[in-house]
Amino acid sequence: MSRAARQAFIDTIPVLTGYLALGFGFGILLQASGFPVWLAPVMSITMYAGAMQYVAVGLLSSGASLLTVGLTTFLVNARHLFYGISLLDKFKNTGKRTLYMIFALTDETYSLLCRDNAEVSAKEKKTYYFFICFFDHCYWITGCTLGAVTGSLVSFNSQGIDFVLTALFITILIEQWQSMKKHFPALMGAAVTGASLALFGKENFMIPAMLVILLMLCLHKEKEDSHG
Amino acid sequence: MVNAHTFYAIAVMAIITALLRFLPFLIFKGKASTPPLVEKLGHLLPSAVIAMLVVYCMKEVDFTASASYLPALLASLLTGVLHAWKRNTLLSVISGTVCYMLLVQFVF
């Protein structure tokens, strides 16, 4: 293994533990929802999105319309639109590998790429970036598949396992809450979704909720000092 | 469980996710600045969407039946308090989920 690849492996170890565990949870959930084991590698290779794959299990088992599936994916992963903007420079001249690296740009990979590593020489940077993307993807595929395989071998009462998704979102919500000075988006998002659920029922509430949230955010006037 | 709809839905999710990751490179390549609306949404959208997803996860909870809302409420509180305190995602997620599973399987 080249020096850049070795350094990439060392720097991705925190993601290794995180992805194995979260991927494992996804595999167990997928299996408990009645899906075959091979769907875990298929989804983790092609979609490669943490939170969205959890949401996908619910969408797939409820047979949600493709419009709902598409809109939900758009909103849940819209943050990725903004990752690319800050990586334009780093990804310049990375050649054919760039296509794969952009495809594999998850939250965790993005944070590692932003942090960078001063020990890696400018010449080795491209290889270093590539292996960060590649290793993280491998961890995720492994975690998801191991979870699904384990779920199919070990039988246990899995009732309530879907709370793993709720718990994951609560932790992300708390981290965002603490990093933002203004809580209008979070409070509005919860209120609009709650109102939409009460109004339209659990089969039809997501699309109106997403449209109203987008509209409210576009109309929202930020004060000068509100960037938290 | 797996039918044509499963594959269409996975294809839609995979394509939109990839598109969202590629778009900024296609749009902003060679441009000096990003439009203010894009920047504003980038700043505000994530927490609104996560709040929406937390409510989405509660859609099956019946708030008129204590056996339905108490496990969800208690496990959410445990997850939230633990995370605000320790800030360890794995610890918070596993504790909250195990707590919820124990509550729905043995208590309520």
Boltz contact constraints between the chains, C-beta under 6 A:
constraints:
  - contact:
      token1: [A, 21]
      token2: [B, 90]
      max_distance: 6.0
  - contact:
      token1: [A, 34]
      token2: [B, 1]
      max_distance: 6.0
  - contact:
      token1: [A, 35]
      token2: [B, 1]
      max_distance: 6.0
  - contact:
      token1: [A, 46]
      token2: [B, 14]
      max_distance: 6.0
  - contact:
      token1: [A, 47]
      token2: [B, 13]
      max_distance: 6.0
  - contact:
      token1: [A, 47]
      token2: [B, 14]
      max_distance: 6.0
  - contact:
      token1: [A, 47]
      token2: [B, 17]
      max_distance: 6.0
  - contact:
      token1: [A, 49]
      token2: [B, 17]
      max_distance: 6.0
  - contact:
      token1: [A, 56]
      token2: [B, 13]
      max_distance: 6.0
  - contact:
      token1: [A, 60]
      token2: [B, 6]
      max_distance: 6.0
  - contact:
      token1: [A, 60]
      token2: [B, 9]
      max_distance: 6.0
  - contact:
      token1: [A, 66]
      token2: [B, 12]
      max_distance: 6.0
  - contact:
      token1: [A, 69]
      token2: [B, 9]
      max_distance: 6.0
  - contact:
      token1: [A, 69]
      token2: [B, 12]
      max_distance: 6.0
  - contact:
      token1: [A, 70]
      token2: [B, 12]
      max_distance: 6.0
  - contact:
      token1: [A, 70]
      token2: [B, 16]
      max_distance: 6.0
  - contact:
      token1: [A, 73]
      token2: [B, 13]
      max_distance: 6.0
  - contact:
      token1: [A, 73]
      token2: [B, 16]
      max_distance: 6.0
  - contact:
      token1: [A, 74]
      token2: [B, 16]
      max_distance: 6.0
  - contact:
      token1: [A, 75]
      token2: [B, 49]
      max_distance: 6.0
  - contact:
      token1: [A, 77]
      token2: [B, 17]
      max_distance: 6.0
  - contact:
      token1: [A, 77]
      token2: [B, 20]
      max_distance: 6.0
  - contact:
      token1: [A, 78]
      token2: [B, 45]
      max_distance: 6.0
  - contact:
      token1: [A, 79]
      token2: [B, 46]
      max_distance: 6.0
  - contact:
      token1: [A, 80]
      token2: [B, 20]
      max_distance: 6.0
  - contact:
      token1: [A, 80]
      token2: [B, 21]
      max_distance: 6.0
  - contact:
      token1: [A, 81]
      token2: [B, 20]
      max_distance: 6.0
  - contact:
      token1: [A, 81]
      token2: [B, 23]
      max_distance: 6.0
  - contact:
      token1: [A, 81]
      token2: [B, 24]
      max_distance: 6.0
  - contact:
      token1: [A, 82]
      token2: [B, 42]
      max_distance: 6.0
  - contact:
      token1: [A, 84]
      token2: [B, 24]
      max_distance: 6.0
  - contact:
      token1: [A, 84]
      token2: [B, 25]
      max_distance: 6.0
  - contact:
      token1: [A, 85]
      token2: [B, 24]
      max_distance: 6.0
  - contact:
      token1: [A, 85]
      token2: [B, 28]
      max_distance: 6.0
  - contact:
      token1: [A, 85]
      token2: [B, 34]
      max_distance: 6.0
  - contact:
      token1: [A, 102]
      token2: [B, 21]
      max_distance: 6.0
  - contact:
      token1: [A, 102]
      token2: [B, 22]
      max_distance: 6.0
  - contact:
      token1: [A, 102]
      token2: [B, 25]
      max_distance: 6.0
  - contact:
      token1: [A, 103]
      token2: [B, 18]
      max_distance: 6.0
  - contact:
      token1: [A, 105]
      token2: [B, 21]
      max_distance: 6.0
  - contact:
      token1: [A, 157]
      token2: [B, 105]
      max_distance: 6.0
  - contact:
      token1: [A, 159]
      token2: [B, 104]
      max_distance: 6.0
  - contact:
      token1: [A, 159]
      token2: [B, 105]
      max_distance: 6.0
  - contact:
      token1: [A, 160]
      token2: [B, 100]
      max_distance: 6.0
  - contact:
      token1: [A, 160]
      token2: [B, 101]
      max_distance: 6.0
  - contact:
      token1: [A, 160]
      token2: [B, 104]
      max_distance: 6.0
  - contact:
      token1: [A, 163]
      token2: [B, 75]
      max_distance: 6.0
  - contact:
      token1: [A, 163]
      token2: [B, 97]
      max_distance: 6.0
  - contact:
      token1: [A, 163]
      token2: [B, 100]
      max_distance: 6.0
  - contact:
      token1: [A, 164]
      token2: [B, 97]
      max_distance: 6.0
  - contact:
      token1: [A, 165]
      token2: [B, 57]
      max_distance: 6.0
  - contact:
      token1: [A, 166]
      token2: [B, 57]
      max_distance: 6.0
  - contact:
      token1: [A, 167]
      token2: [B, 79]
      max_distance: 6.0
  - contact:
      token1: [A, 167]
      token2: [B, 93]
      max_distance: 6.0
  - contact:
      token1: [A, 167]
      token2: [B, 96]
      max_distance: 6.0
  - contact:
      token1: [A, 167]
      token2: [B, 97]
      max_distance: 6.0
  - contact:
      token1: [A, 168]
      token2: [B, 93]
      max_distance: 6.0
  - contact:
      token1: [A, 169]
      token2: [B, 50]
      max_distance: 6.0
  - contact:
      token1: [A, 169]
      token2: [B, 53]
      max_distance: 6.0
  - contact:
      token1: [A, 169]
      token2: [B, 54]
      max_distance: 6.0
  - contact:
      token1: [A, 170]
      token2: [B, 76]
      max_distance: 6.0
  - contact:
      token1: [A, 170]
      token2: [B, 79]
      max_distance: 6.0
  - contact:
      token1: [A, 170]
      token2: [B, 80]
      max_distance: 6.0
  - contact:
      token1: [A, 171]
      token2: [B, 83]
      max_distance: 6.0
  - contact:
      token1: [A, 171]
      token2: [B, 89]
      max_distance: 6.0
  - contact:
      token1: [A, 171]
      token2: [B, 92]
      max_distance: 6.0
  - contact:
      token1: [A, 172]
      token2: [B, 50]
      max_distance: 6.0
  - contact:
      token1: [A, 173]
      token2: [B, 50]
      max_distance: 6.0
  - contact:
      token1: [A, 173]
      token2: [B, 54]
      max_distance: 6.0
  - contact:
      token1: [A, 174]
      token2: [B, 83]
      max_distance: 6.0
  - contact:
      token1: [A, 174]
      token2: [B, 84]
      max_distance: 6.0
  - contact:
      token1: [A, 176]
      token2: [B, 47]
      max_distance: 6.0
  - contact:
      token1: [A, 180]
      token2: [B, 47]
      max_distance: 6.0
  - contact:
      token1: [A, 185]
      token2: [B, 44]
      max_distance: 6.0
  - contact:
      token1: [A, 185]
      token2: [B, 47]
      max_distance: 6.0
  - contact:
      token1: [A, 185]
      token2: [B, 48]
      max_distance: 6.0
  - contact:
      token1: [A, 186]
      token2: [B, 47]
      max_distance: 6.0
  - contact:
      token1: [A, 186]
      token2: [B, 51]
      max_distance: 6.0
  - contact:
      token1: [A, 189]
      token2: [B, 48]
      max_distance: 6.0
  - contact:
      token1: [A, 189]
      token2: [B, 51]
      max_distance: 6.0
  - contact:
      token1: [A, 189]
      token2: [B, 52]
      max_distance: 6.0
  - contact:
      token1: [A, 190]
      token2: [B, 51]
      max_distance: 6.0
  - contact:
      token1: [A, 190]
      token2: [B, 55]
      max_distance: 6.0
  - contact:
      token1: [A, 193]
      token2: [B, 52]
      max_distance: 6.0
  - contact:
      token1: [A, 193]
      token2: [B, 55]
      max_distance: 6.0
  - contact:
      token1: [A, 194]
      token2: [B, 55]
      max_distance: 6.0
  - contact:
      token1: [A, 202]
      token2: [B, 59]
      max_distance: 6.0
  - contact:
      token1: [A, 213]
      token2: [B, 48]
      max_distance: 6.0
  - contact:
      token1: [A, 217]
      token2: [B, 44]
      max_distance: 6.0
